Amino acid sequence: MIVPLQNLQYSTPVSYSTSRSVMSFSRGEALDDSLAALQQQDENLSDDDNAQPDLDGEEAIAVDQEDPLLLAIDDLEGRVVSALDEVKLHPGVRTSAETNVHEELGTLLRPVLEVAAHTGPSIARTYYRGVGSDGVDSAADDVYERTVSDLVLPVLLEMAQSDMIPAKRASSLEFFRHLWQEWHKAGSWLDSTTSGSGTGPHGAGGSSGGGTTVPRHLLKRRKDKRLAREGELLRYWVQASIACTLPGVFTSENAESATASRGIIAASASLRPSLKHIVQRIKDADDRGANRLYAPVMKMVEGVLKKLFLSQQGEAVLSACIKFLEIVILCCSRKPQEAAARRRGQNVSFH
């Protein structure tokens, strides 16, 4: 039986008007939320196109309280890294007819030397935290560790050990010698020109400390720090000399001979201060500190003597080895001053 279409009835009538109203209501609510979010962003923005967005209270306090010492250390690190990058990019041959390659590399390393020897201690004295001597000591430790101990010394040692350009190895060895000299000037890490509380990185240098009283335990700690920094520089210097005296570094005989002679000259320059440091460590009953430098020094001496007696070397290398052997004998003799005077032909009276 066929039922006419007009007689069919639906049990649940569908209301299209109700569905359309619900959809229009949800769309309107979402639009209102979007407009409210845009208005909030407009309120947070300044009329100035170049203005920075407003910061929360804690972030603003953190920006205002940025440590000037850390900012200064970051600046020093940037200057050192920039100078070292220029050295790395140098071709290893002179770029000007007026200078040689060693002078050019020395000029590029001059900013590194200034930061590691003078600018760093000056920054520590200027931007130290806290009040009194403890603040200066803490700032000096931070500057030294970040700019010297963790950056300058390792990078220069790596250059002396692995760089394939002989001139750059020679410039790194020369850098250690200049750094040793600069560190002993007024206001630097191993200041030997002043005394009292104004010595080293803790004072301006050139004065006796201005009458400032420093506790005895703090003076003891400064002495230990000074000795530790001296030993660290000497270890890096000796290790760099050892790397340049090892055989088989270059395939070219001329490059091998030039690097070896520079390494032996550096060994001769570092031997006497290294032995003095070892003696001081032994006097202080610090066997561990003495052994940390004694082992590489003995390895350095062994390498130079092997080049002198057990291998065929050029005239430049042999002359450097003989000079090194002379320094070893003078350092190990009982009266080196009298031996030196006797070598120069002077009359020496023994008592």
C-alpha positions as CSV (number, residue, x, y, z in Angstrom):
1,M,0.0,0.0,0.0
2,I,1.4,3.3,-1.0
3,V,0.9,6.2,1.5
4,P,0.7,9.7,0.0
5,L,3.6,11.9,0.8
6,Q,1.4,14.6,2.4
7,N,0.1,12.1,5.0
8,L,3.6,11.3,6.5
9,Q,4.2,12.7,9.9
10,Y,7.6,13.1,11.7
11,S,7.8,12.0,15.4
12,T,10.5,14.6,16.2
13,P,10.3,17.8,14.3
14,V,13.6,19.6,13.5
15,S,13.8,23.3,14.3
16,Y,16.2,25.0,11.9
17,S,15.7,28.4,13.5
18,T,17.0,27.2,16.9
19,S,20.2,25.7,15.4
20,R,20.9,28.9,13.5
21,S,20.5,31.0,16.6
22,V,23.0,28.8,18.6
23,M,25.6,29.0,15.8
24,S,25.3,32.7,15.6
25,F,25.7,33.1,19.4
26,S,28.9,31.0,19.5
27,R,30.4,32.9,16.6
28,G,29.6,36.2,18.3
29,E,31.2,35.1,21.6
30,A,34.4,34.0,19.8
31,L,34.5,37.4,18.0
32,D,34.1,39.3,21.2
33,D,37.0,37.3,22.8
34,S,39.3,38.1,19.8
35,L,38.4,41.8,20.0
36,A,39.1,41.9,23.7
37,A,42.5,40.3,23.2
38,L,43.4,42.8,20.5
39,Q,42.4,45.7,22.8
40,Q,44.6,44.3,25.6
41,Q,47.6,44.2,23.2
42,D,46.9,47.7,22.1
43,E,46.9,48.9,25.7
44,N,50.3,47.2,26.3
45,L,51.9,48.8,23.3
46,S,53.3,52.4,23.3
47,D,52.6,55.0,20.7
48,D,56.3,54.9,19.9
49,D,57.1,52.3,17.2
50,N,60.6,51.8,18.6
51,A,59.6,51.4,22.2
52,Q,60.2,48.1,24.0
53,P,57.1,46.2,25.3
54,D,56.4,46.6,28.9
55,L,58.1,44.0,31.2
56,D,56.7,42.4,34.2
57,G,57.7,43.6,37.6
58,E,60.3,40.8,38.3
59,E,61.8,41.2,34.8
60,A,62.2,44.9,35.2
61,I,63.9,44.5,38.5
62,A,66.3,41.9,37.0
63,V,67.2,44.3,34.2
64,D,67.7,47.2,36.5
65,Q,69.9,45.1,38.8
66,E,72.2,43.7,36.1
67,D,75.6,43.1,37.6
68,P,78.1,45.6,36.1
69,L,81.0,43.2,36.9
70,L,79.4,40.5,34.7
71,L,78.8,42.9,31.9
72,A,82.4,44.1,32.1
73,I,83.7,40.5,32.0
74,D,81.5,39.7,29.0
75,D,82.9,42.7,27.2
76,L,86.5,41.5,28.0
77,E,85.7,38.0,26.7
78,G,84.3,39.5,23.5
79,R,87.4,41.6,22.9
80,V,89.7,38.6,23.6
81,V,87.7,36.3,21.3
82,S,87.7,38.9,18.5
83,A,91.5,39.3,18.7
84,L,92.1,35.5,18.8
85,D,89.8,35.1,15.8
86,E,91.9,37.6,13.8
87,V,95.1,35.6,14.7
88,K,93.4,32.3,13.6
89,L,92.4,33.9,10.3
90,H,95.9,35.3,9.7
91,P,97.6,33.5,6.7
92,G,100.9,33.1,8.5
93,V,102.9,35.2,6.1
94,R,103.5,38.9,6.2
95,T,100.8,41.1,4.6
96,S,102.9,44.2,4.5
97,A,106.4,44.9,3.3
98,E,107.1,47.2,6.2
99,T,106.8,44.4,8.9
100,N,107.5,40.7,9.3
101,V,105.0,38.1,10.2
102,H,106.1,37.9,13.8
103,E,105.5,41.6,14.3
104,E,102.1,41.3,12.7
105,L,101.0,38.4,14.9
106,G,102.4,40.2,18.0
107,T,100.3,43.3,17.1
108,L,97.2,41.1,16.8
109,L,97.9,39.5,20.1
110,R,98.5,42.8,21.9
111,P,94.9,43.3,22.9
112,V,94.8,39.8,24.4
113,L,98.0,40.6,26.4
114,E,96.5,43.9,27.7
115,V,93.3,42.2,28.9
116,A,95.1,39.3,30.5
117,A,97.6,41.4,32.3
118,H,96.2,44.8,33.0
119,T,92.6,45.5,32.0
120,G,91.3,42.4,33.8
121,P,92.7,43.4,37.3
122,S,91.5,47.0,36.7
123,I,88.0,45.8,36.0
124,A,88.1,43.7,39.2
125,R,89.1,46.7,41.2
126,T,86.5,49.0,39.6
127,Y,83.3,46.8,39.6
128,Y,83.8,44.5,42.6
129,R,80.8,43.5,44.6
130,G,80.3,44.1,48.3
131,V,82.4,46.2,50.6
132,G,86.0,45.9,51.5
133,S,88.8,43.5,50.6
134,D,86.6,40.4,50.3
135,G,84.7,42.0,47.5
136,V,87.9,42.9,45.6
137,D,89.3,39.4,46.0
138,S,86.1,37.7,44.8
139,A,85.9,40.0,41.7
140,A,89.6,39.3,40.9
141,D,88.9,35.6,41.1
142,D,85.9,35.9,38.7
143,V,87.8,38.0,36.2
144,Y,90.9,35.7,36.3
145,E,89.0,32.5,35.9
146,R,86.8,33.6,33.0
147,T,89.3,35.7,31.0
148,V,92.7,34.1,31.8
149,S,92.3,30.6,33.2
150,D,89.4,29.5,31.0
151,L,90.1,31.5,27.8
152,V,93.5,33.0,27.1
153,L,95.9,30.3,28.5
154,P,94.1,27.3,27.0
155,V,93.7,28.9,23.5
156,L,97.3,30.0,23.3
157,L,98.5,26.5,24.4
158,E,96.2,24.9,21.8
159,M,97.8,27.2,19.2
160,A,101.3,26.1,20.2
161,Q,100.4,22.5,20.2
162,S,98.3,22.1,17.0
163,D,98.6,25.0,14.7
164,M,100.2,24.0,11.4
165,I,101.8,27.4,10.7
166,P,105.2,27.8,12.4
167,A,104.9,31.6,12.8
168,K,101.8,31.2,14.9
169,R,103.4,28.6,17.1
170,A,106.3,31.0,17.6
171,S,104.0,33.9,18.4
172,S,102.2,31.8,21.0
173,L,105.5,31.0,22.7
174,E,106.5,34.7,22.6
175,F,103.1,35.6,24.1
176,F,103.8,33.5,27.2
177,R,107.1,35.2,27.7
178,H,105.5,38.7,27.4
179,L,102.7,37.7,29.7
180,W,105.1,36.5,32.4
181,Q,106.8,39.9,32.2
182,E,103.6,41.9,32.2
183,W,102.2,40.0,35.1
184,H,105.0,41.2,37.4
185,K,104.3,44.9,36.7
186,A,102.3,47.1,39.1
187,G,98.7,46.2,39.5
188,S,98.9,42.9,37.7
189,W,98.4,39.3,38.9
190,L,102.0,38.8,40.0
191,D,102.8,42.4,41.0
192,S,106.4,42.5,42.4
193,T,106.7,46.3,42.5
194,T,104.4,47.1,45.4
195,S,103.9,45.7,48.9
196,G,101.1,45.6,51.4
197,S,97.4,45.5,50.7
198,G,97.8,47.4,47.4
199,T,99.9,44.8,45.7
200,G,98.7,42.8,42.7
201,P,95.1,43.1,41.4
202,H,93.9,44.2,44.8
203,G,95.3,47.7,44.6
204,A,96.1,50.3,42.1
205,G,99.8,49.5,42.1
206,G,102.6,51.9,42.7
207,S,101.7,52.5,46.3
208,S,102.0,50.7,49.6
209,G,98.3,50.2,50.0
210,G,97.3,53.6,51.4
211,G,97.3,52.5,55.0
212,T,94.4,50.0,54.5
213,T,94.5,47.2,57.1
214,V,94.0,43.7,55.6
215,P,93.4,40.7,57.9
216,R,96.2,38.2,58.1
217,H,94.1,35.3,56.8
218,L,93.2,37.4,53.7
219,L,96.9,38.2,53.1
220,K,97.6,34.5,53.4
221,R,94.9,33.7,50.9
222,R,96.2,36.3,48.5
223,K,99.7,34.8,48.7
224,D,98.4,31.4,47.9
225,K,96.3,32.7,45.0
226,R,99.4,34.5,43.6
227,L,101.5,31.3,43.9
228,A,98.7,29.3,42.2
229,R,98.4,31.7,39.3
230,E,102.2,31.8,38.9
231,G,102.3,28.0,38.8
232,E,99.4,27.8,36.3
233,L,101.1,30.2,33.8
234,L,104.4,28.4,34.1
235,R,102.8,25.0,33.4
236,Y,101.1,26.4,30.3
237,W,104.4,28.0,29.2
238,V,106.4,24.7,29.7
239,Q,103.7,22.6,28.0
240,A,103.8,25.0,25.0
241,S,107.6,24.6,24.8
242,I,107.4,20.8,25.0
243,A,104.9,20.8,22.1
244,C,107.2,22.8,19.9
245,T,110.3,20.6,20.6
246,L,108.6,17.3,19.7
247,P,109.9,15.7,16.6
248,G,107.8,15.1,13.5
249,V,105.6,18.2,13.9
250,F,106.1,19.4,10.3
251,T,107.0,17.6,7.1
252,S,109.2,20.5,6.0
253,E,112.7,20.4,7.5
254,N,113.0,24.2,7.6
255,A,109.6,24.5,9.4
256,E,110.6,21.8,11.8
257,S,113.9,23.4,12.6
258,A,112.5,26.9,13.1
259,T,109.7,25.6,15.4
260,A,112.2,23.5,17.4
261,S,114.6,26.4,17.9
262,R,111.8,28.6,19.1
263,G,110.6,26.0,21.5
264,I,114.1,25.5,22.9
265,I,114.4,29.3,23.4
266,A,111.1,29.3,25.2
267,A,112.3,26.4,27.3
268,S,115.4,28.3,28.3
269,A,113.3,31.4,29.3
270,S,110.8,29.3,31.4
271,L,113.4,27.1,33.1
272,R,114.7,29.4,35.8
273,P,111.3,30.8,37.0
274,S,109.9,27.2,37.0
275,L,112.7,25.9,39.2
276,K,112.2,28.9,41.6
277,H,108.5,28.1,41.8
278,I,109.3,24.5,42.6
279,V,111.7,25.5,45.3
280,Q,109.1,27.8,46.8
281,R,106.5,25.0,46.8
282,I,108.9,22.7,48.6
283,K,109.7,25.4,51.2
284,D,105.9,25.6,51.8
285,A,105.7,21.9,52.2
286,D,103.4,21.7,49.2
287,D,104.6,18.5,47.5
288,R,101.6,18.3,45.2
289,G,102.0,21.8,43.9
290,A,105.7,21.2,43.3
291,N,105.0,17.9,41.4
292,R,102.5,19.6,39.2
293,L,105.3,21.7,37.7
294,Y,108.2,19.4,38.3
295,A,107.0,16.6,36.0
296,P,106.5,18.8,32.9
297,V,109.8,20.6,33.5
298,M,111.7,17.4,33.6
299,K,109.9,16.3,30.4
300,M,111.0,19.6,28.8
301,V,114.6,19.1,29.9
302,E,114.6,15.5,28.6
303,G,113.3,16.6,25.2
304,V,115.9,19.3,24.7
305,L,118.8,17.0,25.8
306,K,117.6,14.3,23.3
307,K,117.7,16.9,20.5
308,L,121.2,17.8,21.6
309,F,122.8,14.3,21.9
310,L,120.6,11.8,20.1
311,S,119.5,13.5,16.9
312,Q,121.0,15.4,13.9
313,Q,120.0,19.0,14.1
314,G,120.8,22.2,12.3
315,E,123.1,24.9,13.6
316,A,120.2,27.0,15.0
317,V,118.8,24.2,17.0
318,L,122.2,23.0,18.3
319,S,123.1,26.5,19.5
320,A,119.8,26.9,21.3
321,C,120.3,23.4,22.9
322,I,123.8,24.4,24.1
323,K,122.4,27.6,25.6
324,F,119.7,25.7,27.4
325,L,122.2,23.2,28.8
326,E,124.3,26.1,30.1
327,I,121.2,27.5,31.9
328,V,120.5,24.1,33.4
329,I,124.0,23.8,34.8
330,L,123.9,27.4,36.2
331,C,120.6,26.7,37.9
332,C,121.8,23.4,39.4
333,S,125.2,24.7,40.5
334,R,125.7,25.9,44.1
335,K,127.0,29.4,43.2
336,P,125.6,30.3,39.8
337,Q,126.5,34.0,40.2
338,E,130.2,33.2,40.7
339,A,130.1,30.8,37.7
340,A,128.6,33.4,35.5
341,A,131.2,35.9,36.6
342,R,134.0,33.4,36.0
343,R,132.6,32.8,32.5
344,R,132.8,36.5,31.8
345,G,136.5,36.6,32.8
346,Q,136.0,38.5,36.1
347,N,138.1,37.9,39.2
348,V,136.0,36.2,41.9
349,S,137.1,36.0,45.4
350,F,135.9,33.0,47.4
351,H,135.4,33.2,51.2
